[in-house]
Amino acid sequence: MSETPASTSPAGIAAAAGESMEFHPRPAGGAPKPWAFPTPERGTLSNGLTVLSCHRPGQEVVAVEVDLRAPLDAEPEGLDGVATIMARALSEGTDKHTAEEFAAELERCGATLDANADHAGVRVSLEVPVSRLRKALGLLADALRAPAFPDSEIERLVANRLDEIPHELANPARRAAKELSRELFPAEARMSRPRQGTEETVRRIDAAAVRAFYEAHVRPATATAVVVGDLDGLRDGGVEAALAETLGGWTGAVVDSRAMPPITADDTGRVVIVDRPGAVQTQLLIGRVGADRHDRVWPAQLLGVYCLGGTLTSRLDRVLREEKGYTYGVRAFGHVLRSAEDGSGAALLAISGSVATDVTGPALADLWQVLRTLAAEGLTDEERDVAVQNLVGVAPLRYETAQAVAETLADQVEEHLPDDYQGRLYAQLAETGTVEATAAAVSALPADRLVTVLVGDASQIADPVRELGIGDVKVVTGG
């Protein structure tokens, strides 16, 4: 590209006209300000509902997260998926509004209301401008206090869920996740089965089953509401009064907490191929069960696994993507499955990605070589420093929105962690050394104790995978 001639540049034109041009100084970055993850204020309403509130100046869209102690393990036998249908039905009408009226009232508030079910429980999420928070909290309270669960809406939600299942089975990543759960956990464990139920179990769900699950598990005394945003703009008593007038009217019987069964898993090294004849790619999901956030190894484990496969500059991507060109990206991660007050929880530690069918064997061979090299040589100080900067240095950007803060606080509640956990975690990450991170990563993903699920063309990949010697290989149908 040629340079702009001086005679046609802004300065040159000004000089030719006998004028002088004054340039403003280039803006410079200011001094960094100290940042810490916010610690909420904790309180309890008269009905037993625990409340965590967090004032975030300037956040005019308020986020509310309600954690309900309705775990998937509590679903009646043969009714897997009833928690999901119940969660979706909470916004399908109340004792005051039909489903259509309820949706219209939310829209008038400029609010969104979502709910989902997971192993730890049901989460209900609300976002609304602070000027309409009180009205939206009233709608949320109605949904929790007196959901209608009309037969027609439950039938529609069940039909929608049945329509989703074939699409999930057709998705290689979802199919791999389903197979890994079935391989890792005992057949009688709820974690071994799809979170949102199977076609067989979802078909059995009706309004009576949804109502029974709601009445057994949804009550304020075992729930927690997290409210995050600019709360100074609330009048007439502030957020405490708004919560008392709305969610404070929700009542329910007090019952003992339900004991959760221990999490057990079999991580004997083996390979399962979900056959997809003609597939041009192979989906990889390699994992086992390990320590959750209650274990003191978690900060080092988080850091070490991030060095292994947390970003584009990680070891797995550097080898499989940049050097070999096998994949668009491979990620290693830890995802908490469920935590308990006694610390008996667990996390899924896994590596996921996809590669071309014809390089499945070489890609797995190189992946295992990365794991063995990590164990033999360890991480470098540079890898550790980059990971800390990515995990800790960008935290202020990650938590710019009220929703991000609310979700993290609700996760802490769900996992029985103290309110200041996230802030302490960042301090621990910054203090974790390279040797400690290496040991945690090697322990988290040992090369000889991994269950590997491959979704792809078994006729092309089975023999090359057997030659790797990473465990017994079995082939299952892709349905």
N, C-alpha and C positions, 0 to 999 in steps of 0.2 A: 504494500500500500504506500503510495507516494505521500510526502509531507505536504501540509497546506502551505502555499507560498506566503512569505511574510507580508507581501503587499495586499493579500486578500484575507489575512487573519484579522480578528477584531482589533488587536493592538496596531497592526500595520495600517489599517484604514484610519484609525484615530490619529496616527502619526502623520499620515499624508494630509489630513485635514488640519494639521497644526493644533490638534487637541491632545490633551493628556488623559489617560484612562486610569482610574483608581480601582485597584483590585481589593476586594474584601478578603480578609485573612481566611485561610482554610479552617473550617470547624475542626476542633480537636475533641477527642473523647474526654469525658470528665473522670474524676477519680471514682473508682468502684465503691459502691455502698455496701455495707455489711448486709447479709441476707441470711435468714433462717426460716425453715419451714414453720408455719404458724401453729401455735398451740391453742386449742379451742378452750372456751369456757364450758364447764360441764354442770348440768343441773338435772332435776327430775320434776316432772309435772305431777299433779295430785293423783293422776290415774296410774302412776308408775312408769310412764314413758320417760326414758332417758333422753336428754337433749344435749347435743354438742353444738355450740354456736361459735362462729368465727367471723369477726368483722374485718372486711377487706375493703378499705377505702377506694372508691372509684369503680368498684365492680357493681354496676347497676343491674346486671342480670344475676339474680340470686339462684343458687343451686341448693336443692334439698334432696338428701338421700335418706331413705328409711330402710333400715335393716330389720327384717322379720325372721325370727328363729323358726323357720319352716324348712328344714334341710331335706334334701332328696332322700336321705336314708329313712325319713319318717313316712314316705309314701307307702300306702297299703300294698301288700303283695299283689302282683298282677295289674297294678295301676300306675306303672312307671309313666311319668309325663303329667300326672294330675297337678303337680306343683306348677308346672309351666302353664297349663291351661288356666289354673286359678290366677296366676300372676297376670296373664293377658286379659282375664275377665274382670279384673278390678276396675277397669275404666269403661266397662260395658254396661253402665247403668247403676243407679243407686236407689235408695228409697225415696229420693227427691227428684231424680232425673232419669229419663230413658237414656239408652246408649247415645242416640242422636243428640238429645238435649245436653248431655254431659260433654260430648265432644264440642258442641257449639259454645258452651260456657268456658271451656278451656281456651277455645280460639278467641273469645272476647277478651280474655285475660292476656293473650299473647303468650300462653304457656304451653309447654310440652310435658306429657306424662308418659313414662315408660316403666315397664317392670319385667324382670326376668328371674328365673330360678336356677340355682346352682347347688353344688353339694353342700355348701355352708348354709344356705338359706335363700330367701326371696329378697330381692332388692327392688325398691320402688324409687324412681328418680323423677324429680320435678325441676324445671327451669322456668323462671318467670321474671319479668321486670319488677324491680323492688316496689314500684308504685302500685302494683297489683298483687303483691305477695299475700296480703291478708285474704283476698278473695280466692286466690289459688290454693292457699292452705285449707280453706274451707272445703273446696272440692276434693282435695287430697284426703281430708278427714272423713268426708262422706264415703269415699271409695274404700277406706280402711274400716270404717265403722259399720257401714250397712251396704255392702255390694249386693246388687240384685241377683246376679247369676241366673238370668232368665234362660229357660230351656233353649229357645231359638238361638241365642247368642253363644251358648256353650256348644250347641251342635255345629254352628258355623266355625267356631274356633277349632273344634276337633277336626272338622273337614279340612280347614286350612293347614292344620298340623300334618294330617295324612298326606296332603299334597306336597308338603315340604320334604318328606322322607325320601322319595325317589330322587329328588334333586341332590340331597345330601349324599346318598349312596353313589351318585354319579360324579361327585366332586372328589378327586383323588386325595386331597388333603383331609377332608372330612372322613373319607373312608379309611384312611390310614389311622386317624385318631381313634376311630371306633374299634379298629382291630387291635391297636396297642392297648387300649383299656381292657379289652377282652383277654388279651394275653397276660397282662401284668397282674390283674386282680383275680381272686377266687370267684367262681361262677355265682356263688351266693351273695357276694358283696355288691352293693348298689353301684359302686364305682366301675364295675366291670361292664355295665350296661349303659346305653346312650342316655345322656342327661335328660333329653326331652321325650324319652320313651320310644318304643318300637311301634310298628304298625299294629301288631297284635294287642299291645297294652293300651295304646291310645284309643283304639276302637271301643274299648270297654268303658271309657270315661263318659259320664253324664253329669247333669247339673247336681244331682244328689251327691255324687262322689266329690265334686268340687266343693259343695257346701260343707260336707263333712270334714274335708281336709282344712278348710278355712276355720271352722269352729274349733277344731282340735289344736291349731297351731298359731293362729293370728290373734294376738292380744297385745295391748300396750305395755304390760309389765315386762315382757320379754323382748320388746322392740326398742330401737334407738333411732332418733331423728337427728341428722346432721344438717345444719343450716349455715351456708357460707355466702357472703356478699357484703355490699355496703349497707349495713344495717342501721346507720345513723339516721337515714331518711324516714324511718318508720315512726309514725305518730301514735298518740294514745297509748303510751306504756311501752313502746318499742317491741322488739322481737319476742320478749317473754310474754307480753300480753297477747300478741297475735297468736302465739302457739297455744297459750292457755285457752283462748276463745275458740280455737278450731280443733287441733289435735287433742286438746285437753278434754274434749267431750266424748272421746272414744273410750269405751269401757270394755272390760272382759275379765273373765275369771283368772285368778292367779293360780298357776300350776307349777309343779317342780320342773326344773330343767331336764330335758331328755338326755339320757346318757348316750354318748356316741360310741359305736363300736371301734376298736382299734383298726388302723389301716395296715394291712399286710399285702405284700407283693412278692412275686417270683421274678427275679432279674437274672435267672440263668441265661447265659449267652445263647441266643438262637435267632433264626431268621424266619419270618413268615412272608410269603409272597402272595399278595392278593391279585389273582390273574385277571388281566385286562388285555385280551388278545388284540394285537394290532396297535397298542399304545405306542406313541412315538417318544414318550417320556416316562421316566420312572420316578414316582413320588417316594421320597425317603422320610421316615420318621423313626428315630433311634432313641430309645430312652430307658429310664428306670426311675424308681422312687427313692428320694433322699430327704435331707434335712429341710425343714421349713424355717420360717422367720423367728421361731422361738429358740432355735439352736444357735449357740454363740458362733458357730462356724458360718452362719449365713452371710455376713458382710464379705468375708474372704471368698466364699463360694460364689456370691454374686459377681465379685470383681474378677475372679479367675475364669468363670464361664463366659463373662463378657469379653475378656481377652481372647478366648478361644473362638467365639462366634457371635459377638454382640453387634458388630457393625461391619461396614465394607472394608475396613482396614484390619479386621481380625485374621487370625491364622487360617481358619478354614476358608474364608473368602480369598485370602492371598494365594493359597495353593490351588483350590478347586476352581476358582473363578478367574483370577488374574493370570496365574502361571499355566494352568491346564485348559481353561476355557470349557470346563464341563457343565457349568451352571450359571444362571444369572445371580445366584446368591444362595448361601447356606447359613442358617442361623442356629446358635446354641442358646438355650434359655432355661430358666427355672420358673415354674408356675405353681403357686401354692394350691393344693387340692382342697385341703380342709385343715383347720387348726382347732385345737381344743384347749380348754383352760388348764388341763393338766400337762400340756405340752406334747400330747401324743399325736400331733398332726404330721403331715408330710407334704412334699412338693414333687411335682413331676419335673425331672431334669431330662432335657431332650435336645436333639439336633434334628433340624428339618430342612428340607429343600427339595429340588427336583433336578434331574440330569437327563440327558438324551439316552434313549434305550441302549444304543450300541456302546456306550461308555459306562454303563452301570457298574460292571465289575471293576474297571480301573479306577473309577471315582471312589468306590467303597474302599479299595485297596489304599488309595492315597489318604482317604479320611482316617482310616485306622492307623496309617503311618504318622499322621499328624498327632493323634492321641498318644502313640507310643513315644514319639519324639518329645512331646510335652512331659511325659513321665520321666524320660531319661535326661533331658537337658533343662527343663523348666522354662518359665517365662523370662523375658528380658525386663530390665528396669524401664526401658522405653515403652514396652507394651503396657506395663503396669501404669505408668504415668499418663499415657494417652487414655486409658480406660477410666482412671480417676477423673481426669478432666472432662470426659464425656458424661460420666455419671453424676459427678458433683458440680462441675463448672456450669453446666447448662440447666441445673435445677430451677433457677429463678425463671427461665423461659418456659420450662415445662409446667410450672404452676402459676402462669399468668392469669388463668381463668378461674372463676369460682368453682366451676364444675370439676376441674382437675383436683383442686384442694379437697372438695367435698368427697370425691370418689376415694381418694387416698385415706381420708379420715374414716370413711365408712368401711374400707378394707381393714383398717386397724381394729375397728370395733368387731367386725366379723371374725377376725383372727385372734381376738382376745389379747390385743397388744395395748400397751400404755399409750396415752394421748401424745406423748412426746417422742414416740418411737421413730418416726421418719426423720426428725431433726437429729436424733442421736445416731441414726444409721449413716447419715452423710458424714458426720464426724468420724465414725468408725471406718468408713471407706477410705477417707483421706489418710488415716493412720495405718492402714493395712499395708504390709510390706510385700515385696515380690515373692519371697519364699513362701510366705503364708498363703498367698493367692494361688500359687502353683500347687501346693499340697491340697488345697480345697478343690481345685478344678480336677485334679487327678482322681481324688476320692469321689467326686461327684459323677464323673463319667469314665470309669475304668474300662479299658479296652476289652477286658474279658468278661464283663458283667453287664452287657447291654442287649436289650431286646430290639431287634431290627425289623421294621415293617416296610415292605416294598410294594407299592401298587404299580403294576406294570405288566408287560407281556412275559409271562413265565417261560414260554418256549425259547425266548432269546436271553433271558437274564438268569435263569435258575442254575445252569451249569457253571457259568463264570463265577457266580456267587458261592457255589459249593466249593470251588477251588480255593477260595480265600481262607477257608478254615475258621470262620468267625462264629460257628455254631451250626447245629442241625438246621436243615432247611426243609420247610414244608410249604405246600401250595394249597391255597383255598380259593374258592370261586369268588368272583368279583361282586356278587350280589349283596 
